[in-house]
């Protein structure tokens, strides 16, 4: 993880500087600054409008009794994309617009959901219900067994795949075999 973060915080700025210098050589320094300013303003406006739209969708899904899994992922992507759009540079602008535009964001949400589902199914990710690692009776959560992981995955898979507005979702937060 440290190595990935190190690459992210060193290679991305180097790439951005390189692109800024190359574009500046082709179209001039003031034009490059103007493009960066315009993409920042447009990106902030787009992130704001998409953020409101995602927030309204989340509220609507909650009012209908649905778990807004897609909406929450979309909200995180819009937030991250907005931050990237405010960062000066062409590469971060490309990534930011990809995360903020609804059409491309839809593909990212599907990809992330499949990765989360795969991670839960394989047992690399554990989902715990409770407060701060404690269970409802005040003790620490014990590590779930493979059978419990599979049971939880099946519940979450039903929730993720529930896209019909007439579906009723019943979530039991306590394990029946404790």
PyMOL commands that set and color helices and strands:
alter all, ss='L'
color gray80, all
select helices_A, chain A and resi 2-27+29-63+69-86+90-100+102-122+146-161
alter helices_A, ss='H'
color red, helices_A
deselect
rebuild
show_as cartoon
